[in-house]
């Protein structure tokens, strides 16, 4: 992923805050013997304090052998993306039809060392930490070994603790464009008000002068 200086995260807090609210991504695992990589869509819970992401997958998932043989993986998250029509991007001194279309988006890629969790008690703890993230209001029983309702289901899953070893974060929101062009894009997003437009506009306005 190419990251220009004007698209880079301002600091760790920017991408960490974004990631806690964008908790569905794709885990890329190297395929064995030169095969294409496995790409697994999944929910995860990111813990900035511990520098790790937590997930679990069904035991029959075919990626496990590949992951165990090559635990260096990438967790990729992309969201708040929109298409920007060319005329919105045109410099003020050229015809609007000469503007170049582009995409705006936020992306975080976590390079991780994957640790498989098979111990029943550790799996229950991992599940409870995930549930605390996704369902902080409660309402569901805690997972516990040998106890209903989830104890009997623990053998059917494997836990996954992703130890973060590197981060690449990008917020591509016209940071290198002149102020009048950024203002035109912001106005266009507000007027179009389509899927993702409000979030992209918020990023664009927030990062003015980054």
C-alpha positions in Angstrom: 0.0 0.0 0.0 1.5 3.3 -1.1 1.2 6.0 1.6 2.1 9.5 0.6 3.1 11.9 3.4 -0.2 13.8 3.2 -2.1 10.5 3.6 -0.2 9.2 6.6 -1.8 8.9 10.0 -1.0 11.9 12.2 -0.1 9.6 15.0 -0.9 6.2 16.5 -3.9 7.6 18.3 -5.6 8.4 14.9 -5.5 4.9 13.5 -6.1 3.2 16.8 -9.2 5.2 17.5 -10.4 4.4 13.9 -9.7 0.7 14.3 -11.7 0.3 17.5 -14.8 1.4 15.6 -14.0 -0.6 12.4 -13.7 -4.1 13.6 -14.3 -6.2 10.6 -11.5 -7.0 8.2 -9.7 -9.6 6.1 -6.9 -11.8 7.4 -4.3 -12.7 4.7 -2.3 -15.9 5.3 0.4 -17.1 3.0 -0.7 -20.2 1.1 1.4 -23.3 1.4 3.8 -24.5 -1.4 3.4 -21.3 -3.4 -0.4 -21.4 -3.5 -2.4 -18.2 -3.5 -2.9 -16.7 0.0 -5.9 -17.4 2.1 -8.1 -14.4 2.7 -10.5 -14.7 5.6 -13.2 -12.1 6.3 -13.8 -11.9 10.1 -14.8 -9.7 13.1 -12.0 -9.0 15.5 -11.5 -7.0 18.7 -8.4 -4.8 18.7 -6.7 -4.1 22.1 -4.4 -1.1 21.8 -3.1 -1.6 25.3 -1.9 -5.1 24.7 -1.0 -4.6 21.0 -3.1 -7.4 19.7 -6.3 -8.3 17.9 -8.5 -11.2 19.0 -10.7 -13.4 16.8 -11.9 -17.0 16.5 -12.8 -19.2 13.6 -14.5 -22.6 13.1 -12.2 -25.6 13.6 -12.9 -26.9 10.1 -11.6 -23.7 8.5 -9.0 -24.7 5.8 -6.6 -21.9 6.6 -5.4 -23.4 9.9 -2.6 -25.6 8.4 -1.3 -22.6 6.4 -1.4 -20.3 9.4 0.4 -22.7 11.6 3.2 -23.2 9.1 3.5 -19.5 8.3 2.3 -17.4 11.3 3.3 -14.0 9.8 0.0 -12.6 8.6 -1.7 -9.3 7.7 -5.0 -8.1 9.0 -6.4 -5.5 6.5 -9.3 -3.1 7.2 -10.7 -0.7 4.7 -13.7 1.5 5.2 -15.1 5.1 4.9 -14.5 4.9 1.1 -16.2 6.9 -1.6 -15.8 7.6 -5.3 -15.0 11.3 -6.1 -16.2 12.4 -9.6 -13.6 14.2 -11.8 -15.3 17.7 -11.8 -15.1 17.9 -8.0 -11.3 17.6 -8.2 -10.6 20.0 -11.1 -8.2 22.8 -10.3 -9.8 26.2 -10.5 -7.8 27.2 -13.6 -8.9 24.3 -15.8 -12.3 23.2 -17.2 -14.2 21.0 -14.8 -14.3 18.2 -17.2 -10.5 17.9 -17.0 -10.7 16.9 -13.3 -9.4 13.4 -12.5 -11.7 11.0 -10.6 -10.3 9.3 -7.5 -11.2 7.3 -4.5 -11.1 8.4 -0.9 -10.7 5.9 1.9 -9.2 4.9 5.2 -7.1 1.7 5.5 -5.1 0.1 8.3 -2.9 -3.0 7.8 -1.7 -4.8 10.9 1.3 -7.1 10.4 1.0 -9.7 13.0 2.4 -12.9 14.4 -0.6 -15.3 14.8 -0.9 -17.4 17.9 -3.5 -20.2 17.8 -5.5 -20.7 21.1 -6.7 -24.2 21.7 -6.7 -24.4 25.5 -10.4 -24.4 26.6 -10.0 -21.9 29.4 -8.0 -19.5 27.3 -10.5 -19.8 24.5 -13.3 -18.9 26.9 -11.3 -15.9 28.1 -10.7 -14.8 24.5 -14.4 -15.1 23.7 -15.4 -13.1 26.7 -13.0 -10.4 25.7 -14.4 -10.3 22.3 -18.0 -10.2 23.6 -17.0 -7.3 25.9 -16.0 -5.4 22.9 -18.9 -6.2 20.6 -21.7 -6.4 23.2 -20.6 -4.1 26.0 -24.2 -3.7 27.1 -24.2 -7.4 28.1 -27.3 -9.6 27.9 -25.4 -12.9 27.1 -24.0 -15.5 29.3 -20.2 -15.7 29.7 -18.3 -18.5 28.1 -16.9 -21.0 30.7 -15.5 -24.4 30.3 -18.0 -27.1 30.8 -20.9 -24.7 31.5 -24.0 -23.9 29.5 -24.7 -22.5 27.1 -21.3 -22.1 25.4 -19.1 -24.8 27.1 -20.2 -27.5 24.7 -19.4 -25.3 21.7 -15.8 -24.5 22.6 -14.3 -27.6 20.9 -15.8 -26.5 17.6 -13.7 -23.3 17.4 -10.1 -22.2 17.7 -9.0 -18.9 19.1 -6.7 -16.5 17.3 -4.5 -14.0 19.0 -2.8 -11.7 16.6 0.3 -10.0 18.1 0.8 -6.8 16.2 4.4 -6.3 14.9 3.9 -3.5 12.5 1.3 -1.0 11.3 0.6 0.8 8.0 -2.2 3.3 8.2 -3.6 5.5 5.5 -6.2 8.2 5.4 -6.6 9.3 1.8 -8.8 12.4 1.9 -7.4 15.0 -0.5 -4.7 16.1 1.9 -2.5 17.5 -0.9 -5.3 19.4 -2.7 -5.7 23.2 -2.6 -8.3 24.4 -0.1 -10.8 25.4 -2.7 -10.7 21.8 -4.2 -11.1 20.3 -0.8 -14.0 22.6 -0.1 -15.6 21.6 -3.4 -15.2 17.8 -2.6 -16.7 18.4 0.9 -19.7 20.2 -0.6 -20.1 17.5 -3.2 -20.1 14.8 -0.6 -22.7 16.7 1.5 -24.9 17.2 -1.5 -24.7 13.6 -2.7 -25.2 12.1 0.8 -24.7 8.6 -0.5 -23.3 5.5 1.4 -20.0 6.5 3.1 -20.2 10.2 2.0 -20.8 11.5 5.6 -17.9 9.6 7.1 -15.5 10.5 4.2 -16.5 14.2 4.5 -15.9 14.1 8.3 -12.4 12.7 7.7 -11.7 15.3 5.0 -12.7 18.2 7.2 -11.0 16.8 10.3 -7.7 16.3 8.5 -7.5 19.8 6.9 -4.1 21.1 7.6 -2.7 17.7 8.7 
